[in-house]
Amino acid sequence: MTLPPTPLKTDRSALVARLAQPHTYDLAIIGGGATGLGVALDAVLRGLSVVLLESHDFAKGTSSRATKLVHGGVRYLAQGNISLVREALHERTNLLNNAPHLAQRLAFVMPSYHWWEAPFYGIGLKMYDVLAGKAGLGATEFLGPARTRACLPTVSEHDLSGGVKYWDGQFDDARLALTLARTAAAHGALVVNYCEAVGLIHEAGRVAGVHVRDTESGQELDVRARCVVNATGVWVDALRQQDGEALGRVSKPIVAPSQGVHLVVDREFLPGNHALMVPKTADGRVLFAVPWLGKVILGTTDTPRKDLAREPEPFAEEIAFILSESARYLQRAPRREDVRSVWVGLRPLVKPPEDDGGNTKAISREHTVAISRSGLVTVTGGKWTTYRSMAEDVLNKCRESGLMPAHMPGSRTAHFALVGAPQPDAPTTPICEAPGPHLYGLERGLLEQLPGQGVMLAPNLSEAMVRFAARYEYARTVEDVLARRNRLLFLDARAAAAAAPAVAAVLAQELGVAVPIEDFLKLTQRYLTLP
């Protein structure tokens, strides 16, 4: 099946009307993050009938709050997890090839301040190259002090002895999630945001569907399916508990949430197109300074968290850690007042049986697929880089468990171009540069035909982009546009607040309803508040 020449319009009333029609789907997926969307695309390309339900917006949670790296996991190599690294390196290539407008290679430099650091880490990174094989993005190089400074112009020069340069990838996580949703929809899947799963349908001890509520209208519906996948990230245990209670069983939690904090500063703190990577900070963590969409991301932390807030907030010690560690490696230390935006993501780390919820740095980043006695399929863990192989694993396990037909074909997603993807060898603008029409790939021409192409509502945000978000990308709110279709909230929260009224006016024209901004303005303050 080929994609339609023009993208599908995302008419909300039509989507909900289709959802209300009596139908039993092969697969119902709860959760519109990377994993759920990956499962939806894989399943629909195998010929299954698919519905995906997201209670908020696609990638609202963890999937829009990554460090923006498509990587094999250098830190996992140090932990000896060779299989995870090998898988991730293979999937890194698939992702970069399937969405070259949204995911590209990026050079990283580890500066060395002790004589042993460059050879020690360099040998490990040479192993990284070996594991990547033909999927490698570039050879690891040892750098002298002068070349290290050329790659990282603002790196601290005190006792700088050289460095190691290696290659990984980076991407726009939220836009990739939207692209997965749109690609799945273009091939027949029904994907609906702002549609909450409020309960499971059980019949004769088996899961037979989902009770859902359209959060915009309040309308409640029953969606029936032969198989239900719980892909709700850090929130999977709530649905598992609900499943267990319905059958008189107790479901023990399997997720140990870990919080990762990111600070965004201007490019003057790290100009150029190389990322800085510190493999071991004062407390044993990894520190990145990554150029992304015209800014620099500093992070990240790895802190256990018990609550599961939709908008988690950073702890004071996390902010202090990132700023103090950055000061050790940059000539000009970023201060609190230099931060343009701060955002937090919760990682759904899989809890080992003996885990006490303490040290999340020691928990594996591998994913798990669990199938309950009722047939509820839960998938959690993993990372963005391996979303595709996670989805393939979910469907294969469903087939092995008899939840899918034995004759179900294999996955087609390894080499399947996503919506808007240009040819892999076509020239692209680096993701580290300021955002613009290039992020739309082959759909740039359609974007430029929309009204308001030359009317700028904020830096790198045109009126046409807002219209595109409303017509083709499921946008319903100002936050949808400024946080995930355009990443302004993540890049500069003050600029996002200033743009909100103009964005709301255009969105109201497109949706035919009033679009409030009060909640979004409160949200921007949270992205500006450093404890």
C-alpha positions in Angstrom: 0.0 0.0 0.0 1.3 3.5 -0.9 0.8 6.6 1.1 -1.9 9.0 -0.3 -0.4 12.0 -2.3 -1.9 14.4 0.2 -2.0 13.8 4.0 -5.2 12.7 5.8 -7.0 15.6 7.5 -7.5 15.0 11.2 -11.2 15.9 11.6 -12.0 15.4 15.2 -15.7 14.8 14.8 -15.1 12.2 12.1 -12.5 10.4 14.2 -14.9 10.1 17.2 -17.8 9.1 14.9 -15.6 6.3 13.5 -14.7 5.2 17.0 -18.4 5.0 17.9 -19.2 2.6 15.1 -19.8 -1.0 16.2 -16.6 -2.9 15.3 -14.3 -5.5 16.9 -10.7 -4.5 16.2 -7.9 -7.0 16.0 -5.8 -4.7 18.3 -6.6 -1.9 20.7 -3.6 0.1 22.0 -3.8 2.3 25.1 -1.1 4.9 25.1 0.1 7.3 22.4 3.8 7.5 23.2 6.7 6.0 21.2 5.9 2.4 22.1 2.1 2.5 21.5 2.5 4.4 18.2 5.2 1.9 17.1 2.9 -1.0 17.9 0.1 0.7 15.9 2.2 1.2 12.8 3.7 -2.3 12.9 0.3 -3.9 13.4 -1.5 -2.0 10.6 1.3 -2.8 8.2 0.8 -6.5 9.0 -2.8 -6.1 7.9 -4.5 -5.9 11.3 -7.4 -3.6 12.2 -6.0 -1.2 14.8 -7.3 1.5 17.1 -5.0 3.6 19.4 -6.3 5.7 22.3 -4.4 8.4 24.0 -5.8 10.2 27.1 -4.0 13.4 26.5 -1.9 14.4 23.4 0.4 12.1 21.5 3.9 12.1 23.2 2.5 14.3 26.0 4.5 12.4 28.6 8.0 10.8 28.4 8.1 10.5 24.7 8.5 14.3 24.2 11.0 14.8 27.0 13.9 12.7 25.9 17.5 14.0 25.7 16.9 13.9 21.9 19.5 11.3 21.3 19.2 8.3 19.0 22.0 6.2 20.4 23.3 2.7 21.0 24.0 3.4 24.6 27.6 4.1 25.4 26.8 3.8 29.1 25.3 0.4 28.6 28.5 -0.8 27.0 30.3 0.2 30.1 27.8 -1.9 32.1 28.5 -4.9 29.9 25.1 -5.0 28.3 26.4 -5.9 24.8 23.1 -7.3 23.5 21.2 -4.1 24.3 23.9 -2.0 22.7 24.0 -4.1 19.6 20.2 -4.0 19.2 20.1 -0.2 19.8 22.9 0.4 17.2 21.0 -1.6 14.7 17.8 0.3 15.4 19.6 3.6 15.3 20.3 3.0 11.7 16.7 2.1 10.9 15.4 5.2 12.6 17.8 7.5 10.8 17.0 5.9 7.4 13.2 5.9 7.9 12.9 9.6 9.0 16.0 11.4 7.8 14.2 14.8 8.1 13.7 14.2 11.9 16.7 12.0 12.9 20.3 12.4 11.8 23.8 11.6 13.0 25.6 13.9 15.4 29.3 14.1 16.5 30.1 13.9 20.2 33.3 14.9 21.9 34.5 13.6 25.3 37.1 16.1 26.5 40.0 14.7 28.6 41.5 16.3 31.6 43.6 13.4 32.9 46.2 11.4 30.8 44.3 8.2 31.1 40.8 9.4 30.0 41.3 9.5 26.3 42.8 6.0 25.9 40.4 4.5 28.5 37.2 5.8 26.9 38.6 5.7 23.4 39.1 2.0 23.5 35.5 1.6 24.7 34.3 3.7 21.9 36.3 1.7 19.3 34.4 -1.3 20.6 31.3 0.7 20.0 32.4 1.1 16.4 33.0 -2.6 16.1 29.6 -3.5 17.5 28.0 -1.0 15.0 29.8 -2.6 12.0 28.3 -1.4 8.8 25.7 0.5 10.7 28.4 2.8 12.1 27.9 6.6 11.5 31.6 7.5 11.6 34.9 6.3 13.0 36.0 7.2 16.6 38.9 9.6 16.6 41.5 10.6 19.2 41.9 14.4 19.4 44.6 16.6 20.6 43.9 19.8 22.6 43.7 22.0 19.6 41.2 19.8 17.7 39.1 19.4 20.8 38.9 23.1 21.2 38.0 23.4 17.5 35.1 21.0 18.0 34.0 22.5 21.3 35.0 26.2 21.1 33.9 27.0 24.6 35.2 23.9 26.4 37.3 24.6 29.5 40.9 24.7 28.6 42.4 24.3 32.1 44.4 21.0 32.1 42.7 20.0 28.8 44.8 17.1 27.3 42.7 16.2 24.3 39.5 14.3 23.7 37.7 11.5 21.9 35.2 12.1 19.1 32.5 9.6 18.2 29.2 9.5 16.4 25.6 8.9 17.5 22.3 10.4 16.4 19.8 13.0 17.5 16.1 13.6 16.6 13.0 15.6 17.3 11.1 13.2 19.6 7.6 14.7 19.6 7.5 15.3 15.9 8.7 11.7 15.3 5.8 10.5 17.5 3.3 12.6 15.5 4.9 11.2 12.3 4.3 7.6 13.5 0.7 8.4 14.4 0.1 9.9 10.9 1.9 7.1 9.1 -0.2 4.5 11.0 -3.4 6.5 10.2 -2.5 6.8 6.5 -2.4 3.0 6.4 -5.8 2.5 8.1 -5.2 2.7 11.8 -7.7 4.8 13.9 -5.6 6.9 16.2 -7.4 9.3 18.6 -5.9 11.7 21.1 -7.8 13.2 24.1 -9.7 9.9 24.4 -9.2 8.3 27.7 -9.4 4.6 28.5 -11.5 4.6 31.7 -11.8 0.8 32.1 -11.3 -2.6 30.6 -14.1 -4.8 29.3 -13.9 -8.3 30.6 -15.9 -11.3 29.3 -15.5 -14.8 30.7 -12.3 -13.8 32.4 -10.7 -12.3 29.3 -10.1 -8.8 28.2 -12.5 -8.0 25.3 -12.1 -4.3 24.9 -11.9 -0.8 26.5 -14.3 1.6 28.0 -13.3 5.0 26.7 -14.3 8.7 27.2 -13.8 11.5 24.7 -12.3 14.1 27.1 -13.6 16.9 24.9 -17.2 16.0 24.8 -17.5 13.7 27.7 -19.1 11.0 25.4 -18.4 7.5 26.6 -18.0 4.5 24.3 -17.1 0.8 24.3 -14.3 -0.2 22.0 -14.1 -3.9 21.4 -10.9 -5.7 20.5 -9.5 -9.2 20.3 -6.3 -8.0 21.9 -5.6 -5.0 24.2 -2.1 -3.6 24.6 -1.2 -1.5 27.6 1.5 0.9 26.4 1.0 3.7 28.9 4.6 4.1 29.9 5.2 5.0 33.6 1.4 4.6 34.1 1.2 0.9 33.1 0.7 -0.4 36.6 -2.6 1.5 37.1 -4.1 -0.4 34.2 -2.5 -3.7 35.3 -4.0 -3.2 38.8 -7.4 -2.5 37.3 -7.1 -5.7 35.2 -6.1 -7.7 38.3 -8.9 -6.3 40.5 -11.6 -7.2 37.9 -10.5 -10.8 38.2 -9.8 -10.9 42.0 -6.0 -10.9 41.7 -3.2 -8.6 42.9 -0.9 -7.1 40.3 2.5 -6.1 41.7 4.0 -2.9 40.3 6.7 -3.5 37.6 7.8 0.1 37.0 10.3 2.1 39.0 10.0 5.6 37.6 13.2 7.6 37.2 13.2 11.4 36.6 15.4 13.1 34.0 15.8 16.9 34.1 17.0 19.0 31.2 18.0 22.7 31.0 18.0 24.7 27.8 20.4 27.6 27.2 21.4 29.6 24.2 24.0 28.3 21.7 26.6 30.9 22.8 27.4 28.5 25.6 28.4 25.8 23.1 28.5 27.0 19.5 29.1 24.6 16.7 27.7 21.3 15.7 29.4 19.0 18.2 27.8 17.7 21.4 29.8 17.5 24.6 29.7 14.3 26.5 31.1 13.6 30.0 30.9 9.9 30.7 31.4 10.1 34.5 30.5 13.2 36.6 31.3 13.7 40.2 28.5 11.4 41.3 28.9 8.8 38.5 26.3 10.1 36.1 26.6 11.1 32.4 26.4 14.7 31.4 25.5 15.9 27.9 25.5 19.4 26.3 23.7 18.8 23.1 23.0 21.4 20.3 19.4 21.0 19.3 17.0 23.2 17.2 19.2 26.2 17.7 19.7 25.9 21.5 21.8 23.7 23.8 20.3 21.0 26.0 22.1 20.4 29.3 21.3 17.1 31.2 20.4 14.8 32.4 19.6 13.4 35.9 18.5 10.0 37.0 16.5 10.4 40.2 13.9 7.9 41.6 10.4 9.3 41.8 7.4 7.9 43.5 4.6 10.1 42.2 3.6 10.0 38.5 2.7 13.6 37.7 1.8 14.5 34.2 4.1 17.6 34.6 6.8 16.5 36.9 9.0 19.3 38.4 12.7 19.2 39.0 14.2 18.9 42.4 16.5 21.7 43.6 19.5 19.4 43.8 19.0 18.3 40.2 19.2 21.8 38.9 22.3 22.5 41.1 23.9 19.3 39.8 23.5 20.2 36.1 24.7 23.8 36.5 27.6 22.9 38.7 28.8 20.0 36.4 28.4 22.2 33.3 30.6 24.8 35.0 33.4 22.3 35.2 33.5 21.8 31.5 32.4 25.1 29.9 34.4 28.3 29.9 31.4 30.3 30.7 29.2 28.6 33.3 25.4 28.8 32.6 23.6 30.5 35.5 20.0 30.1 36.6 19.0 33.2 34.8 20.5 31.9 31.5 18.0 29.0 31.4 15.4 29.4 28.7 13.3 26.3 29.6 13.5 23.4 32.1 11.6 20.2 31.5 11.4 16.8 33.1 10.7 13.4 31.8 9.8 10.2 33.7 11.5 7.0 32.5 9.5 3.8 32.9 12.3 1.6 34.1 11.4 -2.1 34.7 11.7 -3.0 38.3 13.6 -6.2 39.1 11.9 -8.5 41.6 14.2 -7.6 44.5 14.3 -3.9 43.7 13.5 -1.5 46.6 13.0 1.6 44.4 16.4 3.0 45.2 19.1 3.3 42.6 17.5 3.7 39.2 20.9 4.1 37.5 21.5 0.4 38.1 18.2 -0.7 36.5 18.3 -2.0 33.0 16.9 0.1 30.2 15.6 -3.0 28.4 11.9 -3.4 27.8 9.6 -6.1 29.0 6.4 -7.6 27.6 4.0 -9.1 30.1 0.7 -10.9 29.3 -1.8 -11.3 32.1 -4.1 -14.3 32.6 -6.9 -12.2 31.1 -4.8 -11.6 28.0 -4.0 -7.9 28.7 -0.6 -7.2 27.1 1.6 -4.8 28.9 4.8 -3.3 27.4 7.1 -0.9 29.2 10.7 0.0 29.6 13.1 0.5 26.7 14.0 3.8 25.1 13.1 5.8 22.0 15.9 4.3 19.9 14.5 0.8 20.1 10.8 1.7 19.8 10.5 -0.2 16.5 12.0 -3.4 17.8 9.9 -3.2 21.0 6.8 -3.0 18.8 7.9 -6.0 16.8 8.5 -7.9 20.0 5.0 -7.1 21.3 3.3 -8.4 18.3 5.4 -11.5 18.0 4.7 -12.3 21.6 1.0 -11.8 21.0 1.2 -14.3 18.2 3.1 -16.8 20.3 0.5 -16.5 23.0 -2.4 -17.1 20.7 -3.7 -13.5 20.8 -2.9 -13.0 17.2 -3.3 -15.5 14.3 -0.4 -17.9 13.8 -0.3 -16.9 10.1 0.1 -13.2 10.9 2.9 -11.9 8.7 6.2 -10.6 10.0 7.1 -7.0 10.7 7.6 -4.5 7.7 8.8 -1.5 9.7 12.6 -2.0 9.6 12.9 -0.3 6.3 9.6 1.6 6.0 9.8 5.3 5.3 7.6 7.5 7.5 5.4 10.3 6.4 7.4 13.2 4.9 10.7 11.2 4.7 12.9 12.3 1.8 15.3 9.9 0.2 18.1 8.8 2.7 20.7 10.4 0.5 18.8 13.7 0.0 20.4 16.8 1.6 18.9 17.7 5.0 19.3 20.6 7.4 20.9 19.4 10.7 18.5 18.9 13.6 20.9 21.0 15.7 20.0 24.1 13.7 17.0 26.3 14.3 13.7 24.7 13.4 11.9 25.5 10.2 10.1 24.1 7.2 12.8 21.5 6.6 11.4 19.5 9.5 8.3 18.8 7.3 10.4 16.8 4.8 8.5 16.1 1.6 5.5 17.8 3.0 7.2 21.2 3.0 5.5 22.1 -0.3 2.1 21.5 1.2 3.0 23.6 4.3 4.1 26.5 2.0 0.8 26.5 0.2 -1.2 27.1 3.4 -2.4 30.7 4.3 0.0 32.6 6.5 3.3 31.0 5.3 5.0 34.4 5.5 3.3 35.5 8.8 5.6 34.8 11.7 4.0 34.4 15.1 7.2 33.7 16.9 10.8 32.9 16.0 10.7 29.9 13.5 6.9 29.6 13.8 4.6 30.7 11.0 0.9 31.0 10.9 0.9 28.2 8.2 2.6 25.9 10.7 -0.2 26.3 13.1 -2.8 25.6 10.4 -0.8 22.5 9.3 -0.8 21.3 13.0 -4.6 21.7 13.2 -5.4 20.2 9.8 -3.0 17.3 9.6 -1.3 16.8 13.0 -4.2 16.3 15.5 -3.5 19.6 17.3 -6.3 20.7 19.6 -4.7 23.1 22.0 -2.1 25.9 22.2 0.1 23.5 24.2 -0.2 20.9 21.4 1.2 23.4 18.9 3.9 25.1 21.0 5.1 22.0 23.0 5.0 19.2 20.4 4.2 20.3 16.8 6.6 23.2 17.2 9.0 22.9 20.2 9.0 26.5 21.3 8.0 25.7 24.9 10.9 23.3 25.2 13.3 25.9 23.7 12.2 29.2 25.2 9.3 29.2 27.5 9.0 33.0 27.6 8.8 33.2 23.8 6.1 30.4 23.9 4.1 32.5 26.4 4.4 35.5 24.2 3.2 33.6 21.1 0.2 31.9 22.8 -2.5 34.5 22.0 -1.6 34.6 18.3 -1.4 30.8 18.1 -4.8 30.5 19.8 -6.4 32.9 17.3 -5.2 30.9 14.3 -6.1 27.6 16.0 -9.6 28.9 16.7 -10.1 29.7 13.0 -9.1 26.2 12.1 -11.1 24.3 14.8 -14.1 26.6 14.8 -14.1 26.9 18.6 -12.6 29.2 21.1 -9.1 28.2 22.2 -8.2 29.2 25.7 -4.6 30.1 26.7 -4.8 30.4 30.5 -3.7 26.9 31.3 -0.8 27.1 28.8 0.4 30.4 30.3 0.5 28.7 33.7 2.4 25.8 32.2 5.1 28.2 30.7 5.8 29.4 34.2 6.5 25.9 35.3 9.0 25.6 32.5 10.7 28.8 33.8 10.7 28.0 37.5 14.0 26.7 38.9 13.7 25.5 42.5 
